Amino acid sequence: MTTTRTARELAESYFTAWEAGDFETMRGLLADDVDFVGALGTAQGAEEALAGLKGLGKVLEKIDVKVRVAEGDEVITWFDLCTGIAPPAPTANWMHVADGRITRIRVTFDPRGLLAGFADRA
């Protein structure tokens, strides 16, 4: 018997895998044609989305989830994005799930601290 995970469970797995640097697990959560739009860029498809997440993952220290709200196939996670190069960035992540996979991700935060941190590393 197989069970389909809820949108909330998929979001929890996504953030747990990202924080752990487990991109193989993350790949299994994303639809092949996932659509990502965020403060630092956009990505079409799972491989492009993973490339962006891996890039940010290089400086990621912690994802401090404050609240997660799920309604049907929609999940919003409010968290502090904690990196080694900038102060924590309060962040909102909105996901849509269909057929047991994450199909759309929208992320918003003030990117100025991260951009300055990346510039200092260059």
C-alpha beads as a LAMMPS data file, in Angstrom:
LAMMPS data file: protein, C-alpha beads

122 atoms
121 bonds

1 atom types
1 bond types

-500.0 500.0 xlo xhi
-500.0 500.0 ylo yhi
-500.0 500.0 zlo zhi

Masses

1 110.0

Atoms # bond

1 1 1 0.000 0.000 0.000
2 1 1 1.397 3.410 -0.930
3 1 1 0.442 6.663 0.675
4 1 1 0.696 10.087 -0.834
5 1 1 2.267 12.634 1.455
6 1 1 0.361 15.803 2.180
7 1 1 1.564 19.165 0.925
8 1 1 2.620 20.005 4.480
9 1 1 4.651 16.782 4.765
10 1 1 6.341 17.469 1.418
11 1 1 7.267 20.983 2.559
12 1 1 8.689 19.634 5.816
13 1 1 10.738 17.049 3.903
14 1 1 11.953 19.715 1.448
15 1 1 13.301 21.985 4.190
16 1 1 14.798 19.108 6.182
17 1 1 16.609 17.816 3.085
18 1 1 17.818 21.282 2.068
19 1 1 19.189 22.042 5.517
20 1 1 20.972 18.647 5.522
21 1 1 22.354 19.160 2.004
22 1 1 20.474 16.044 0.883
23 1 1 19.811 17.039 -2.718
24 1 1 19.006 13.488 -3.799
25 1 1 16.004 13.507 -1.459
26 1 1 15.089 17.021 -2.609
27 1 1 15.109 15.865 -6.237
28 1 1 12.530 13.210 -5.389
29 1 1 10.221 15.864 -3.942
30 1 1 10.274 18.140 -6.995
31 1 1 8.194 17.708 -10.128
32 1 1 10.329 17.485 -13.276
33 1 1 8.822 20.781 -14.468
34 1 1 8.899 22.627 -11.125
35 1 1 8.692 26.405 -11.545
36 1 1 10.792 28.464 -9.102
37 1 1 10.712 32.244 -8.673
38 1 1 12.683 33.877 -5.875
39 1 1 14.468 37.002 -4.767
40 1 1 17.788 35.799 -6.221
41 1 1 16.514 34.316 -9.476
42 1 1 14.215 31.972 -11.330
43 1 1 14.500 28.352 -12.400
44 1 1 12.563 26.121 -14.764
45 1 1 12.712 22.409 -14.080
46 1 1 14.050 20.333 -11.224
47 1 1 17.719 20.330 -12.240
48 1 1 17.871 24.115 -12.605
49 1 1 16.036 24.602 -9.299
50 1 1 18.410 22.204 -7.536
51 1 1 21.430 24.041 -8.948
52 1 1 20.209 27.264 -7.356
53 1 1 19.448 25.569 -4.043
54 1 1 22.883 23.933 -4.037
55 1 1 24.501 27.335 -4.599
56 1 1 22.733 28.859 -1.618
57 1 1 23.330 25.619 0.282
58 1 1 27.078 26.353 0.240
59 1 1 26.521 29.169 2.765
60 1 1 23.404 27.806 4.493
61 1 1 23.826 27.171 8.212
62 1 1 20.264 26.742 9.408
63 1 1 16.635 27.079 8.389
64 1 1 14.803 28.332 11.459
65 1 1 11.127 27.661 10.701
66 1 1 8.787 29.970 12.588
67 1 1 5.466 28.747 11.189
68 1 1 4.089 26.554 8.415
69 1 1 0.544 26.927 7.152
70 1 1 -1.032 24.431 4.779
71 1 1 -4.348 24.572 2.997
72 1 1 -5.053 21.831 0.500
73 1 1 -2.225 21.756 -2.047
74 1 1 -0.707 25.063 -0.889
75 1 1 1.918 25.513 1.858
76 1 1 3.505 28.685 3.161
77 1 1 6.570 28.385 5.363
78 1 1 7.856 31.445 7.224
79 1 1 11.458 31.029 8.361
80 1 1 14.751 32.742 9.067
81 1 1 17.325 31.863 6.415
82 1 1 20.549 31.655 8.418
83 1 1 23.822 31.744 6.511
84 1 1 27.455 32.251 7.336
85 1 1 27.690 35.392 5.219
86 1 1 24.735 37.571 6.303
87 1 1 22.359 38.230 9.176
88 1 1 19.322 35.915 9.265
89 1 1 16.877 36.797 6.478
90 1 1 13.163 36.519 7.339
91 1 1 11.776 34.530 4.399
92 1 1 8.416 33.389 3.051
93 1 1 8.242 30.276 0.850
94 1 1 4.976 29.396 -0.904
95 1 1 4.721 25.953 -2.519
96 1 1 2.086 24.279 -4.635
97 1 1 1.872 20.483 -4.726
98 1 1 0.247 18.295 -7.380
99 1 1 0.377 14.523 -7.817
100 1 1 2.641 14.102 -4.795
101 1 1 5.372 16.489 -5.986
102 1 1 6.229 20.155 -5.515
103 1 1 5.318 21.920 -8.757
104 1 1 5.695 25.609 -7.912
105 1 1 7.836 27.532 -5.431
106 1 1 7.703 31.256 -4.762
107 1 1 10.187 32.777 -2.302
108 1 1 10.454 36.301 -1.028
109 1 1 12.914 38.003 1.305
110 1 1 15.154 41.049 1.383
111 1 1 18.267 39.809 -0.468
112 1 1 20.564 42.759 0.321
113 1 1 22.426 41.034 3.172
114 1 1 23.084 37.903 1.129
115 1 1 24.137 39.872 -1.944
116 1 1 26.622 41.860 0.161
117 1 1 27.889 38.627 1.729
118 1 1 28.405 37.009 -1.661
119 1 1 30.176 40.144 -2.929
120 1 1 32.535 40.066 0.067
121 1 1 33.447 36.442 -0.743
122 1 1 34.322 37.254 -4.363

Bonds

1 1 1 2
2 1 2 3
3 1 3 4
4 1 4 5
5 1 5 6
6 1 6 7
7 1 7 8
8 1 8 9
9 1 9 10
10 1 10 11
11 1 11 12
12 1 12 13
13 1 13 14
14 1 14 15
15 1 15 16
16 1 16 17
17 1 17 18
18 1 18 19
19 1 19 20
20 1 20 21
21 1 21 22
22 1 22 23
23 1 23 24
24 1 24 25
25 1 25 26
26 1 26 27
27 1 27 28
28 1 28 29
29 1 29 30
30 1 30 31
31 1 31 32
32 1 32 33
33 1 33 34
34 1 34 35
35 1 35 36
36 1 36 37
37 1 37 38
38 1 38 39
39 1 39 40
40 1 40 41
41 1 41 42
42 1 42 43
43 1 43 44
44 1 44 45
45 1 45 46
46 1 46 47
47 1 47 48
48 1 48 49
49 1 49 50
50 1 50 51
51 1 51 52
52 1 52 53
53 1 53 54
54 1 54 55
55 1 55 56
56 1 56 57
57 1 57 58
58 1 58 59
59 1 59 60
60 1 60 61
61 1 61 62
62 1 62 63
63 1 63 64
64 1 64 65
65 1 65 66
66 1 66 67
67 1 67 68
68 1 68 69
69 1 69 70
70 1 70 71
71 1 71 72
72 1 72 73
73 1 73 74
74 1 74 75
75 1 75 76
76 1 76 77
77 1 77 78
78 1 78 79
79 1 79 80
80 1 80 81
81 1 81 82
82 1 82 83
83 1 83 84
84 1 84 85
85 1 85 86
86 1 86 87
87 1 87 88
88 1 88 89
89 1 89 90
90 1 90 91
91 1 91 92
92 1 92 93
93 1 93 94
94 1 94 95
95 1 95 96
96 1 96 97
97 1 97 98
98 1 98 99
99 1 99 100
100 1 100 101
101 1 101 102
102 1 102 103
103 1 103 104
104 1 104 105
105 1 105 106
106 1 106 107
107 1 107 108
108 1 108 109
109 1 109 110
110 1 110 111
111 1 111 112
112 1 112 113
113 1 113 114
114 1 114 115
115 1 115 116
116 1 116 117
117 1 117 118
118 1 118 119
119 1 119 120
120 1 120 121
121 1 121 122
